[in-house]
Amino acid sequence: MNGSRPYVVRPYASGDEHGIVALFRTVFGTGDARLPGRDLAWWRWEFATRPAGAQIMLALDAETGAVIAQYAALVARFTVEDSDEVLTQPVDSMVDPAWRGSGVFL
């Protein structure tokens, strides 16, 4: 909670990508040439087009519905000695600066 403001933790749902992109820009900015552009096309490339999928958990401000935190991982499937395995690589984890230190926990 941010002061007395509640938040909700849940998995990604279709349409959340707009809030995720907005949060990324809030957290990381848009003027750093070392970072690739973060827009809906980037989000779809990184997460929506993965053959094995992605795992994304979000925290949303319960009053406004704004995405305030994300923990995301890309999923990869591979085979080791005839055993099918799943690997996740955490990426793009972030918390809105206004909510840092407030107990938002994913």
N, C-alpha and C positions, 0 to 999 in steps of 0.2 A: 504494500500500500504506500502511496505517496501522501504522507500526512494521513488524512482519513479517507483518501480516495481509493476505492477498491479496483482491482483488476481481475481479469479472467485469463486462465491459461488453457489453451486448447490446440489441437493440431491445425495445420494450414487447411483452409477451405478455398475453393475456387473464388476468385475475386480479391483475395487478400494480397495478391501481388502488388496492387496499387499502393497499399499501405506499407508494404515491405520496401518498395523502391523509395517511397517518401522517407521512411525511417533511415534507410541507408544514406540518403543525401543529408539528412539531419546529423547523423553520427559522423560520417566520413567526409562530408562536404562534396563539392562538385568541381573545385578548381585545381585539384592535384593531378598533374599530367601523368603521374605514375599509376594512377588508378584508371581502369577502363571505365567508359561511360556507363552509368547505372540508369537504365531506363527499362521499359517493359520488354523491349526486344532482348536486352541483355538478360533479364530475369528469365524469360522463356527459354533462351539458349542454355543458361546454366542449370535450370531446374526442370522445366516442363518437357524438354526433349530428351532427357536421360532415359535410355532403354531400361535400366534397372530401377529408375525412380529416385526419389529424394525423401528424406524425413525432415519435416519442418514443424517445430513447435513455436507457438506465438504467445505473447502476453498482450492483452488488449485492455485499454482503459475502459472499465465497465460503464462509465458514464457517456463517453464520446464514441467508443468503438475504435479509436485510433490504435494502430499497432505500436506498442511501446517497447517490445523486446522480441528478439528472434534467436532461436538456436536451430541451425540447419546443418544437415549432413547430406552429402552426395552418396548414393548407393552404387556399389559395383559388385557384380557377381563374377566368380572365377572358380576354376577347378584345380584342386591340389590332390594328386594321387587318387584320382577317381572319386573325390569327394567334392560336391558342390558347396561352395562357401559364399558368404556375403560379407563385404567390407563396407564400412561407412567412413567417410572423410569429413570431419566437421569443417564448415566454412561459414563465413559471414554471420558470426554470432555478435549480437549487439544489443545495447539497451539505450533508450533515449536518454540524453544527458539530464533532462529534467526529472527522470525517475531513478537515476543512479543513487545508490545508498538508501533506497526506500524499501528494500526487501523484495523487489521483483525477482522471482526465482523461477527458472525453467529447468 
